[in-house]
Amino acid sequence: KDPAIKSYCIKCFTRAWRLKYNQVHCMANVLAGLEPYQDEVSQHVVDGILEEIRIGMEMNLDKHNQRRLATVRYLGELYNYRVVEASVIFRTLYMFLGFGNTPDGTPSPVDPPDNYFRIRLVCCLLDTCGMYFDHGSHRKKLDAFLTFFQLYIFHKENPIPLEVEFMLSDTLESLRPNLKLFTCKEDALAAATNMEAEFKMRRGKLIQSGKVSSGSSQSGGKNSNDNDNANNNGETGAYAMMIRQQEDDDGDDSDSDGEDSGKPRRGGQVDDWDGQGHSTEEEVSLSQDDEQDVVLRNGPKRIDCAEDDEFLADFDKLMNDNVTARRSEAPTVPVFDLPMPVANKIDEPTGDGKFKFSLILKKGNKQVRRGLDVAENSAIATTWREHRQADVERDRKERSELKRFVLDYEQRQEEEAYSEAMNDLQRPVQPRVHQRQAGGAESGG
């Protein structure tokens, strides 16, 4: 209830371009959760977003293009989270076509023929929330808009840039895969003229039946002059007429979002949601169009039966058999197959307070080395220094042990050789008698 906090929240929720583009839906989700408690905040945020879109078209500066895209994406996400209605989306789409322009294609300073950014904005909004306009009256409204959108494209200078053409083709392919595109401006203009005449006739019938007054439009129960609404929102000619006719159709159908009021478009739950934050036990929503969709709020109730018990018993038996079979299998140790580095380069300090490490990366089937400078006081440098000192100390001990072992072995060899020599010297020498001399002595005696 603090006015300062309220103003700050409105300011933050309005500036969707402050976030990353792929995170815009998160802000819309937060605003949707806040709406049941602070409805006035969401109203101010939506008004601020629409004003930001209008100011962007008035200024038409290239430096604000990314900001405008994020704002339009934000508006589409708000529709996905049921913060705004479909009438706001269609009014914005027609404002992109008609702001400062006329259906006959008269050049405008705010939207010159060589400027294709509004086509990007339309594609961005349709890519965000256009997939939900696929049934009922919303589908008819989108088909009518696509006719005028093609006429608007023909008013631009040809050829259209390739990136814009690809974006346009992707959007139309996702929304209406079987849509038959117009080949020339005359065909698009004829289709738009026929559609305008048809809607004028339908509006006349509604006025005659008393469902719509001739000087007011039923849009949310607010009476306003048609010409003033068209001029204030930038729609002119057929575009303003189309919006008025669609709003009349919404008033005739009781609610523009009545077709899918029970279906959350993106995120959220339907168990306790009735469109205004109130919980309901069971609710049925019937569409007012040709096809009727019945949506039950509460989920189906589970009823126990014999088939379920039999299925659970078979499932438990299958799981137990699987566990028993896995226990009987011998555990296998996964093989860590990693090729060794192609070179062992010792990382050394560079002298400027940093260590130069080599980072091994895998690029395809090859190893790539990249230099990495790390400060000396960092954790990785300290750990490396401790490991390096430990490796040096361990290497020194191994060398000392090896040296001692070699010296001891040589000493033992010398001692063994000395012992053998001394044994040879101490061994007694046996006298040798010549046999011939001994025989001569005997014969002489």
Sequence and secondary structure as in RCSB ss.txt:
>XXXX:A:sequence
KDPAIKSYCIKCFTRAWRLKYNQVHCMANVLAGLEPYQDEVSQHVVDGILEEIRIGMEMNLDKHNQRRLATVRYL
GELYNYRVVEASVIFRTLYMFLGFGNTPDGTPSPVDPPDNYFRIRLVCCLLDTCGMYFDHGSHRKKLDAFLTFFQ
LYIFHKENPIPLEVEFMLSDTLESLRPNLKLFTCKEDALAAATNMEAEFKMRRGKLIQSGKVSSGSSQSGGKNSN
DNDNANNNGETGAYAMMIRQQEDDDGDDSDSDGEDSGKPRRGGQVDDWDGQGHSTEEEVSLSQDDEQDVVLRNGP
KRIDCAEDDEFLADFDKLMNDNVTARRSEAPTVPVFDLPMPVANKIDEPTGDGKFKFSLILKKGNKQVRRGLDVA
ENSAIATTWREHRQADVERDRKERSELKRFVLDYEQRQEEEAYSEAMNDLQRPVQPRVHQRQAGGAESGG
>XXXX:A:secstr
  HHHHHHHHHHHH GGGS GGGHHHHHHHHHHHTTT HHHHHHHHHHHHHHHHHHHHH  GGGHHHHHHHHHHH
HHHHHTTSS HHHHHHHHHHHHHTT  TT    SSS TT  HHHHHHHHHHHHHGGG  SHHHHHHHHHHHHHHH
HHHHTS SS  HHHHHHHHHHHHHH TT    SSHHHHHHHHHHHHHHHHHHHHHHHHHTSS TT   BTTB   
HHHHHHHHT  THHHHHHHHHHHHHHHTS TTGGGTTS SSS  STT SSSS   S  B   SSSS    BSS  
     HHHHHHHHHHHHHHHHHHHHHHHS            S      B SSSEEEEEEEEEETTEEEEEEEEEE
TTSHHHHHHHHHHHHHHHHHHHHHHHHHHHHHHHHHHHHHHHHHHHHHHHHS       HHHHHHHHHH 
